[in-house]
Amino acid sequence: MIPSPRRLSLGLISGLLALTSSPVSVSAVVSSSALSALRSVGPEGQGHEAAQKAWPLIAAAPAKDLPQLLAAMDGANDYAMNWIRTAIEAVVQREIGSGGTLPAASLESFLKDTRHNPRARRLAFDLIRRADPRAADALVPGFLNDPGNDLRREAVDRLVSEAGKQVATDKSAARAIYRRALHSAREADQIESLAKTLGDLGEKVDLPQTFGWVTRWRLIGPFDNTGNQGFTQAYPPETVIDPKAEYPGKGGTVRWVDAEAQGDYGMVDFNKPFGALKEVAGYAVAEFVSDKARPAEIRLGCKNGWKVWLNGKFLFGRDEYHTGAEIDQFRLPVQLRAGTNVILVKCTQNGQVEDWTKEWEFQLRVTNAQGTPIRSSR
């Protein structure tokens, strides 16, 4: 998880643009390793000096080479993509400003190759829209199952608009279109909106099934988190998970209890079995059965302190409290193994006593990179 890079300053962009009054051959750009210099930019000024020298060469490339510049975003980090994107914008501004046209056909070929970076493909689509709005509009229906969520969102919004026009005259047809949109939607706000709309039309949506929450858990706690010291304290479940074990906890012996995630949003609530406690830590464990080995994401929403392990390997954690929670707030790339995978979550509660700090809970689901739920096969 890396922070979003700062945008290049307007002053720097203006200064660099002054050096790009005429296009150059992109082959010269490649031979000069200018693209490599931009791709080498990293945090804390890494590669910044070399990038400043290379950027004018990239920004002076002819518009016909935009697909090659977009391809340089493949595999690049956020800092490098920021530099490459601003160079692309400079190429576009110069071409349009001089009365030229963007290469819509080659940009479309780039867009249709789903192996490219989703952000680069989205940028390609935006450039096609500038070059030929009608051509861009015709592409949108093809994004319903696109691996890039930004493009998929365009197609879902198109279906929502179509369904809205049908509501007054043919509710059955409208519902069918809304269902298609829901099937393709991957972002929480679209899913929630579509579920509400279908509900208003008399068709209830099973949100837990749609989101794919992990619902069956075993919980143990409370352990001590006085002064937030329990976040770093490795209590026994971090070493071995024994469903029959008992341990000394905060206020007495603790043991594992069965729990079910609750509600449309799959909340696993420690307060329910253990009480509304403060300065405590608890653990939740679930067995997730995958039909094959595959890459996936564990997606967590939590306003408490948390840590997550998969099959005994620590993934990530955050020692922050009550700053808000949302669906898919944290996304942890993982590799599922075929068969049973063990997900362990540690959830800590601090000492704040205001009413809005009482929640001691989390929600979790397993998805692919696009947010399509992967469901446990048991």
VEXTOR-788449 format. One record per residue (C-alpha): residue number from 0; y, z negated, x negated. Coordinates in Angstrom, 1 decimal, padded with zeros to 4 digits. Layout:
N
> NUM,Y,Z,X
...
//
This chain:
378
> 0,000.0,000.0,000.0
> 1,003.2,001.2,-001.8
> 2,006.8,000.7,-000.6
> 3,008.7,003.7,000.7
> 4,010.7,005.3,-002.1
> 5,014.5,005.4,-001.8
> 6,015.9,008.7,-000.8
> 7,017.7,010.6,-003.6
> 8,021.4,009.8,-003.6
> 9,023.7,012.3,-002.0
> 10,025.7,012.4,-005.3
> 11,022.6,013.2,-007.3
> 12,021.5,016.0,-004.8
> 13,025.0,017.5,-004.8
> 14,025.1,017.5,-008.6
> 15,021.6,019.1,-008.8
> 16,022.5,021.7,-006.1
> 17,025.4,022.9,-008.3
> 18,022.8,024.1,-010.8
> 19,020.8,026.2,-008.3
> 20,023.1,029.0,-007.4
> 21,020.6,031.8,-008.0
> 22,016.8,031.9,-007.5
> 23,014.3,032.1,-010.4
> 24,010.7,033.1,-010.6
> 25,008.4,030.3,-009.6
> 26,006.0,031.4,-012.4
> 27,008.7,030.3,-014.8
> 28,008.8,027.0,-012.9
> 29,005.1,026.5,-013.4
> 30,005.1,027.5,-017.0
> 31,007.9,025.1,-017.7
> 32,005.8,022.2,-016.1
> 33,008.7,021.5,-013.9
> 34,006.5,020.9,-010.9
> 35,004.3,018.6,-013.0
> 36,007.4,016.6,-013.9
> 37,008.3,016.0,-010.3
> 38,004.7,015.1,-009.4
> 39,004.8,012.5,-012.2
> 40,007.6,010.5,-010.7
> 41,006.6,007.0,-009.8
> 42,008.1,003.5,-009.0
> 43,010.7,001.7,-011.0
> 44,012.2,004.9,-012.5
> 45,009.0,006.3,-013.9
> 46,009.5,009.9,-014.9
> 47,013.0,009.9,-013.4
> 48,014.7,011.4,-016.4
> 49,012.3,014.3,-016.7
> 50,012.5,014.9,-012.9
> 51,016.3,015.2,-013.1
> 52,015.9,018.0,-015.6
> 53,013.1,019.7,-013.7
> 54,014.5,019.5,-010.2
> 55,017.1,022.3,-010.6
> 56,014.4,024.7,-011.7
> 57,012.3,024.0,-008.7
> 58,015.3,024.1,-006.3
> 59,016.3,027.5,-007.8
> 60,012.9,029.1,-006.8
> 61,013.0,032.1,-004.4
> 62,012.2,031.4,-000.8
> 63,009.0,033.4,-000.9
> 64,007.5,030.7,-003.1
> 65,008.0,027.9,-000.6
> 66,004.3,027.7,000.2
> 67,003.6,027.1,-003.5
> 68,006.2,024.3,-003.6
> 69,004.7,022.8,-000.5
> 70,001.3,022.8,-002.1
> 71,002.7,020.7,-004.9
> 72,002.9,017.8,-002.4
> 73,-000.9,017.7,-002.2
> 74,-002.1,014.5,-003.9
> 75,001.5,013.5,-004.8
> 76,002.7,009.9,-004.3
> 77,005.6,009.1,-001.9
> 78,008.1,009.1,-004.8
> 79,007.1,012.5,-006.1
> 80,007.0,014.0,-002.5
> 81,010.6,012.8,-002.0
> 82,011.7,014.8,-005.1
> 83,009.7,017.9,-004.1
> 84,010.9,017.8,-000.5
> 85,014.6,017.7,-001.5
> 86,014.0,020.7,-003.8
> 87,012.4,022.6,-001.0
> 88,015.4,021.7,001.2
> 89,017.7,023.1,-001.4
> 90,015.7,026.4,-001.5
> 91,015.9,026.6,002.3
> 92,019.7,025.8,002.4
> 93,020.4,028.4,-000.2
> 94,018.3,031.1,001.5
> 95,019.8,030.5,004.9
> 96,023.3,030.1,003.6
> 97,023.1,033.5,001.9
> 98,021.9,035.2,005.1
> 99,018.2,035.4,004.0
> 100,015.1,034.6,005.9
> 101,012.3,032.2,005.4
> 102,008.7,033.5,004.8
> 103,007.3,032.6,008.3
> 104,004.0,034.4,007.9
> 105,003.1,032.8,004.5
> 106,004.3,029.4,005.8
> 107,002.0,029.8,008.8
> 108,-000.9,030.5,006.5
> 109,-000.1,027.4,004.6
> 110,000.1,025.4,007.8
> 111,-003.2,026.5,009.1
> 112,-005.0,025.3,005.9
> 113,-005.8,021.8,007.0
> 114,-006.8,020.8,003.5
> 115,-003.1,020.5,002.6
> 116,-001.2,017.2,002.8
> 117,-000.3,016.4,006.4
> 118,003.4,015.8,005.5
> 119,003.6,019.1,003.7
> 120,002.0,020.9,006.7
> 121,004.5,019.2,009.0
> 122,007.4,020.4,006.8
> 123,005.9,023.9,006.9
> 124,005.9,023.8,010.7
> 125,009.5,022.7,010.8
> 126,010.4,025.6,008.5
> 127,008.6,028.0,010.7
> 128,010.5,026.6,013.6
> 129,013.8,027.3,011.8
> 130,012.7,030.8,010.9
> 131,011.0,031.9,014.2
> 132,011.2,029.3,017.0
> 133,009.0,031.4,019.3
> 134,006.3,031.7,016.7
> 135,006.4,028.0,016.1
> 136,006.2,027.3,019.9
> 137,003.1,029.4,020.1
> 138,001.4,027.4,017.4
> 139,001.8,024.0,019.2
> 140,-001.3,024.1,021.6
> 141,-003.5,024.6,018.5
> 142,-002.5,021.2,017.2
> 143,-004.4,019.1,019.8
> 144,-007.2,018.3,017.3
> 145,-005.2,018.6,014.2
> 146,-005.9,016.1,011.3
> 147,-002.1,015.6,010.9
> 148,-000.9,013.2,013.5
> 149,002.7,014.5,013.5
> 150,001.4,017.9,014.6
> 151,-001.1,016.5,017.0
> 152,001.7,014.5,018.6
> 153,003.6,017.8,019.3
> 154,000.6,019.2,021.2
> 155,000.1,016.0,023.2
> 156,003.7,015.9,024.2
> 157,003.4,019.5,025.3
> 158,000.5,018.6,027.6
> 159,002.4,015.6,029.0
> 160,005.3,018.0,029.9
> 161,002.9,020.4,031.6
> 162,001.3,017.6,033.6
> 163,004.6,016.3,034.7
> 164,005.4,019.6,036.3
> 165,002.2,019.5,038.2
> 166,002.5,015.9,039.6
> 167,004.6,016.8,042.7
> 168,002.4,019.7,043.8
> 169,-001.2,019.0,042.5
> 170,-001.9,015.4,041.4
> 171,-005.5,016.2,040.7
> 172,-004.5,019.0,038.2
> 173,-001.9,016.7,036.7
> 174,-004.5,014.0,036.1
> 175,-006.8,016.4,034.4
> 176,-004.1,017.5,032.0
> 177,-003.1,013.9,031.3
> 178,-006.8,013.1,030.5
> 179,-006.8,016.0,028.0
> 180,-003.7,014.6,026.4
> 181,-005.2,011.1,026.3
> 182,-008.3,012.4,024.6
> 183,-006.2,013.9,021.8
> 184,-003.6,011.2,021.5
> 185,-004.0,009.0,018.4
> 186,-000.8,007.0,018.3
> 187,-000.5,003.8,020.2
> 188,002.7,004.6,022.0
> 189,001.4,007.9,023.4
> 190,-001.9,006.2,024.4
> 191,-000.1,003.4,026.2
> 192,002.3,005.8,028.0
> 193,-000.6,008.0,029.1
> 194,-002.7,005.1,030.3
> 195,000.3,003.8,032.4
> 196,000.9,007.3,033.8
> 197,-002.7,007.8,034.8
> 198,-002.7,004.3,036.3
> 199,000.2,005.2,038.4
> 200,-001.8,008.2,039.6
> 201,-004.7,006.0,040.6
> 202,-006.9,006.4,037.5
> 203,-007.5,003.3,035.4
> 204,-007.9,003.8,031.7
> 205,-010.2,001.6,029.7
> 206,-007.8,000.7,026.9
> 207,-010.3,-001.4,024.9
> 208,-012.7,001.6,024.8
> 209,-009.9,004.0,024.1
> 210,-008.6,002.0,021.1
> 211,-012.1,001.0,020.0
> 212,-011.5,-002.6,019.2
> 213,-014.1,-004.6,017.4
> 214,-014.9,-007.2,020.1
> 215,-017.9,-009.3,019.1
> 216,-017.1,-012.0,016.5
> 217,-018.1,-015.3,015.2
> 218,-015.3,-017.8,014.4
> 219,-015.2,-020.9,012.3
> 220,-012.4,-023.4,011.7
> 221,-010.1,-025.1,011.5
> 222,-009.7,-025.5,007.7
> 223,-006.6,-027.1,006.2
> 224,-003.5,-025.0,005.6
> 225,-001.0,-027.8,005.1
> 226,002.0,-026.5,003.2
> 227,000.5,-023.0,003.4
> 228,-001.9,-024.0,000.6
> 229,-004.9,-022.9,002.6
> 230,-004.1,-019.2,002.2
> 231,-005.2,-019.2,-001.4
> 232,-007.9,-021.8,-001.0
> 233,-011.3,-020.2,-001.0
> 234,-013.2,-022.0,001.7
> 235,-017.0,-021.6,001.9
> 236,-017.1,-018.5,004.2
> 237,-015.4,-016.5,001.4
> 238,-018.4,-017.1,-000.7
> 239,-021.3,-017.0,001.7
> 240,-021.6,-016.3,005.4
> 241,-024.3,-018.5,006.9
> 242,-024.2,-018.5,010.7
> 243,-026.1,-021.9,010.8
> 244,-023.9,-023.7,008.2
> 245,-021.6,-026.6,008.9
> 246,-018.7,-027.5,006.6
> 247,-016.0,-030.2,006.4
> 248,-012.9,-028.9,008.0
> 249,-009.5,-030.2,009.0
> 250,-010.2,-033.1,011.3
> 251,-014.0,-033.0,011.2
> 252,-017.1,-030.8,010.8
> 253,-016.7,-027.2,011.6
> 254,-019.4,-024.6,012.6
> 255,-019.6,-021.0,013.7
> 256,-019.0,-020.2,017.4
> 257,-019.3,-016.9,019.2
> 258,-016.1,-015.2,020.4
> 259,-015.2,-012.1,022.3
> 260,-011.9,-010.2,021.8
> 261,-009.8,-010.4,024.9
> 262,-007.7,-008.1,027.0
> 263,-006.6,-004.5,026.7
> 264,-005.4,-005.1,023.1
> 265,-008.5,-006.7,021.7
> 266,-007.0,-010.0,020.6
> 267,-009.3,-012.4,018.7
> 268,-007.7,-015.8,019.6
> 269,-008.5,-018.8,017.4
> 270,-006.6,-021.1,019.8
> 271,-009.2,-020.5,022.5
> 272,-012.2,-022.3,020.8
> 273,-010.2,-024.6,018.4
> 274,-007.0,-025.5,020.3
> 275,-003.3,-024.8,019.6
> 276,-003.3,-026.1,016.1
> 277,-000.8,-025.8,013.3
> 278,-001.2,-025.6,009.5
> 279,-004.8,-024.4,009.8
> 280,-007.0,-021.6,008.6
> 281,-009.9,-019.9,010.4
> 282,-012.4,-017.2,009.7
> 283,-013.8,-014.4,011.9
> 284,-016.9,-012.3,011.0
> 285,-018.2,-009.2,012.7
> 286,-021.1,-006.9,012.0
> 287,-020.2,-003.3,012.2
> 288,-023.1,-000.8,012.2
> 289,-022.3,002.7,011.0
> 290,-024.7,005.5,011.5
> 291,-023.9,007.0,008.1
> 292,-021.9,006.3,004.9
> 293,-018.4,007.5,005.5
> 294,-014.7,006.9,004.6
> 295,-012.8,004.9,007.2
> 296,-009.9,002.6,007.8
> 297,-009.9,-001.0,008.9
> 298,-006.7,-001.3,011.0
> 299,-005.3,-004.8,011.7
> 300,-002.5,-006.2,013.8
> 301,-001.6,-009.8,013.1
> 302,001.6,-012.0,013.0
> 303,-000.1,-014.8,011.0
> 304,-001.2,-014.9,007.4
> 305,-004.4,-012.9,006.9
> 306,-007.0,-011.6,004.4
> 307,-009.7,-009.1,005.0
> 308,-013.1,-008.5,003.2
> 309,-015.7,-005.7,003.7
> 310,-019.2,-006.4,002.6
> 311,-018.0,-009.2,000.4
> 312,-015.2,-007.2,-001.3
> 313,-011.7,-008.4,-000.8
> 314,-009.4,-005.7,000.5
> 315,-005.9,-007.1,001.1
> 316,-003.9,-009.9,002.5
> 317,-000.4,-011.0,003.5
> 318,000.9,-014.5,003.5
> 319,003.6,-014.0,006.1
> 320,004.1,-015.6,009.5
> 321,005.5,-014.7,012.9
> 322,007.4,-011.6,011.8
> 323,005.8,-009.6,014.7
> 324,002.6,-007.8,015.2
> 325,001.7,-004.3,016.4
> 326,-001.3,-002.0,016.8
> 327,-002.5,-000.6,013.5
> 328,000.2,-002.7,011.7
> 329,-001.9,-002.7,008.5
> 330,-004.3,000.1,007.5
> 331,-006.9,-000.5,004.8
> 332,-008.9,002.4,003.5
> 333,-012.6,001.6,003.1
> 334,-016.0,003.1,002.5
> 335,-018.5,002.2,005.1
> 336,-022.1,002.1,004.1
> 337,-024.9,003.4,006.4
> 338,-026.2,000.5,008.5
> 339,-024.7,-002.9,008.8
> 340,-021.2,-003.7,007.4
> 341,-019.8,-007.2,007.4
> 342,-016.1,-007.6,008.2
> 343,-014.6,-011.0,007.4
> 344,-011.1,-011.9,008.4
> 345,-009.2,-015.0,007.3
> 346,-006.3,-016.0,009.6
> 347,-003.9,-018.8,008.7
> 348,-001.3,-020.6,010.9
> 349,001.7,-022.2,009.4
> 350,003.7,-025.3,010.4
> 351,006.4,-023.8,012.6
> 352,006.5,-025.5,016.1
> 353,008.6,-023.1,018.2
> 354,006.9,-021.7,021.3
> 355,006.9,-018.2,019.8
> 356,004.9,-019.4,016.8
> 357,001.8,-020.6,018.7
> 358,-000.2,-017.4,018.5
> 359,-003.1,-017.7,016.0
> 360,-004.8,-014.4,016.5
> 361,-005.4,-010.8,015.3
> 362,-006.7,-007.4,016.6
> 363,-008.9,-005.1,014.5
> 364,-010.5,-001.7,014.9
> 365,-012.3,000.8,012.6
> 366,-011.1,004.4,012.6
> 367,-011.0,007.6,010.6
> 368,-007.8,008.5,008.8
> 369,-006.4,010.1,011.9
> 370,-006.9,007.0,014.0
> 371,-010.0,008.2,015.9
> 372,-012.1,005.1,016.6
> 373,-015.4,004.8,014.8
> 374,-017.6,002.7,017.1
> 375,-020.3,000.4,015.9
> 376,-023.7,001.8,016.9
> 377,-024.9,-001.7,017.9
//
